[in-house]
């Protein structure tokens, strides 16, 4: 099928113990005041985006991926859609956690490990990440964890809106309270919790389960930082900032104040409007864009035009 039309997506929403109601700012109609995640581009079994326009309207992204691989440039029949993009509202601290790499995930029945990245959309003045640890050996890490000496080993990093953080598998981490972030990650929902601040889940009244042994096993020791060097490129009426070129994905920011034409990324391109509004033109057809909208440009799209005053986060899969 020749598909030169953008695929607009609806996002499933996930209540979380740490969630809030800030995702209304991105156009979402929230069912509660503790929504933590909008899975804006997802073909994962735990929450699939649905197509809201065109010939695939009403289908899940996973169905389109499986039934029409040509839309995405072709892929092996057993390959799952590789990326998952979310907007997260950390109204309170997330659990201190870690994700495994592909090899460990495969050994435990999962298709992908979880390397991820965060673009910080908003943050309170005192917002911070929990990111990494100070232990030099796995034994040192295990002893500190088992003795509850988190202040001795946890590293924290202050963040502000506009920051970008790359989080490879094996990195001990958590978003802190007061952060809204766009997360680009491998399509995985596997998390090993170290610590959850001893807080009960309001729905069950019980503490959420921890997976301390697995978490210690998969954490990178000693911690490694992976600083990124954003590269800002001038484009017509705007800027294009390359945020990261990594093993599993590229992530970039497009800022437009006027009209700009760009070549589409291959094999397909994911885009989310994070601020402002405007229009997208593909193959002579205009589409309205508003804050919070997400879409995929299929493989047959070679170029597109953006008009308006808006900022978008865009990504593509590399594996």
N, C-alpha and C positions, 0 to 999 in steps of 0.2 A: 504494500500500500504506500503510495506517495502521500506524505503527510507534511505539508508546509504550514500547518496551523499550530500555534502554541497550545499546549495542554495545561489548562488552569485546574488547580487542585483545591479540594476542600480538606481540612485537617481534622482528624480525630483529636479529641481533648482528653487529657488524663489528670484526674484528681491526684494530688500528692499531699502527704502530711505537711510538707514544707511549702506548698503552693499558696497563691493569693488570688487577687482579682485584677492584676495589672494587664493581663492579656486583652482586656477590653480596648486598650489603647491601640491594638493592632487589628481591630475589627472583629474580634471573636465574641460570639454570644455565649457567655459562660454559664454552665449549669450550677455552679457553686462558687463559694468564695475561697476555695483552696485548689484551684486549677494550677498545676505545676508545669504542664507541658502541652504544647500544640505540635503534633507531628505533621509538619506542613508539607513535607515530601517524604512519603513512606510507602514501601511495599512490604514492610515487616508484618508477620502474622499477628503481632500484639497490637496492631493499630494501623490500618491501611488508609492512605489518602484516596479519595474518590474523584474522578474526573467530572468537571462541571460544564464542559462545553464540547462541541464537535461530535465526530462519529463515535467516540468512546464514552460519551456522556453517561454517567451512572455506573460505569465500571470502576473497579479498583485499579490502582496503579500496577499492582501485581498481576492482574488479569491481562492488562495491556502489555506488560513486559513479557509474559509467557506466550501470549497468542500473536503478538505482532513484534517480534524481535527486530524487524527491519526499521521500525520507528526509532530504535535506539542504536542503529548502526550494525545490528546483528550481534549475537552472543551465543555461547554454548547452551544447549537445552537445560543443563543442570546448574547453570549459574543463576544465583539470585540477584535481584536488583542490588547494587553494591553500596549505595549510600542511604543515609537517613538524615533528614534535616529537621531540626526542632527549634521552637522558641520556648525558652524556659523562664519561669517567674520564680526566683528564689526569694520568697517572702521571708523565710527563715533559712538557716544553714541546711544544706544538703548533708547527707551522711558522708563521713570520711570513707573513701572507697577507692577501688582500683579495678581495671578491666584487663583481661588476658589478651595475649597476642593470638594470631590465627592458629598457630600450631597447638597451643594449649586448648583453645576453644574447639578445634577439630577433634581432639582426643576426648572431649567431654560432650560430644554430640551437637556442637554448634557449628554453623557454616562459616561464620566470621568472628574474629576477635574484634576489639573495639579501640581503634585509634580515633581521636576526636579533636575538635578545635572549637574555640569560643570567640565570637565577635561580641564585645560588650555593648549592648544597646543602651542601657541605662544603669546607673549605679548611684547609691547614696554616698554622701561625702566620706563616710567611714568604711565603705565596702572593701572586702578583701576576699582573696581566694586562699583556700588551703591547698598548697601545691608543693609536693615533695616532702622529704624527711631528711634528718641529719645523721641517721644511722650509717655506719661504715660497713657493717656486716649484717647478714640476714639474722644471725643469732642476736645481735644487738637490737635489731628492729623487733624481733619476736619477744625479747625480754621486756622491752619498753611497752609494747602493746599489751602483753599479758599482765603487766603490772599497772596498766592504766596511766602511764606517765606520758600523756600526750603532749603536755607543755614542753617536755624535754626533746621531742623528736619532730613535731610538726613544724613545717615552714609555712609562713603566711606571706602573701604578696598583695599590696594595695592595688586596686584597679579603678579605672574611670571609664566613662562612655568613650567609645572609639578604640579602646585597646583590643588587641588580638592575641590569643594564646593558643599555642599548639600543644596538644596533650597526647603523646604517644601511649599505646598500651603499656602497662607496667608502671605508669606514673600514679603515685598516691595523690588524690586530689578531692576537692569539693568546691562548688560555688558557695560563697558566703551569703549571708542575708543582705537583701537590698540590691540584688543584681538581676537584671533581665538580660539574657544572652541568646544569640542565635548560634546554635550548635550544628556543625557539619561533622558527620561521623560515618564510620562504617555501619552497615545495616546490622546492628547487633543490639540485643537488650540484656546482655549478660554483665552483671555487676556483683562484685564481692565487697561486702561492707566490713570495714574495720571497726567502726564506732558510729553510734547514732545519737550521741548526747543523752542517752538514757531517757528518751522521751517516748511515752506511749502513743500508739496510733489512736486517734479519736474514734475511729470507726470500730476498732476491736477492743480498745482498752489495754492492749498488750504491746510489749516492745517488739519492734520489727526484728526478724532474724538477722544474725550476723554470720559471716562466712570467713572467720579469722584465719583458719588454716590455709584455705585457698588464696586469700588475700596476701598473706605473707609469702606464699609460694610463687606468686606471679609478679610481685612488686620488684621493680628494678632497684638493685642495691649495689653500690651507693646510688643515690638519686642523680639523674642527668637532666640538665636544663637543655631545652631545644629552642634557643632564641630565634625569632624570625626577623627578617630585614625587609619590611614593606618597601615596595618599589612603586613610586608614584609616577604615572605617565600622563602627560597632557593629551587630551583628546578635544575634538571640537565641542565647545560649550561645556567643558567638564573635565573630570579627571578619572583615570582608571588606575586603581592601586592594587598591585599584586600582593596579597597578604601572605600566602604560602604556596610553595610547590613541593608537595610531599608524595610519599609512596602511594597513598590511596586516593588522594584528591588534590585538586588545586582550588583555592578560594581567593576571590578578589572582591573589591568594592568599586562600584560605578557611581559617580556623582555627576548629575546632569543639571544644568541650568540653561535651558534652551533646547537645541536639537543636535543629536549626535548619531552617526552611523557606525556600527561595529560589525566585525566579522563574528559569526557564531562559533562557539567552541565545539569541538568534536570529541566523542561521538554524539553527545547531546549536552545541553546546557541547562542548569537549574538556576532560577532567579527568584529572589524574594524582595519585595519593596519594603524597606525598613523605615523610610521617612518620605513625606511628600506625596505627590501624585503626578500623573501625566498620561502619556499614551505610548503604546508599543505598536510599531508598524512592521508587519511581516507580509511579504508577497503582496504589497499594495493594500492590505487590510489593516485598519486601525483597531486597537483594543485598549480600553480604558484600564489604567493601573491605579490602585489605591494602596495606602499603607497596610501591610499585612498580607497582601496577595502573593501567592507563589505559583510558579509555572515551570514547565519544561519546554525548551525549544528542541524539537525532534531533529534527527540526523539530516533530513532533507532541507532544513533551514541553513542557508549559507551566510546570510547577513540580516541585520535588523536595524531599526531606527527607534530611538527613544526621544521623546519630546516632553518637556515639562520641567518642574523643579522637584527633583527626587533623588533618593539614594537607594541603591540596591546592593545586596550581597549575592554574588554569583559563584557557582562551583561546577566542577566536572569531575567525573570519576577517572582515575588513572589505572585501575586494576579491576 
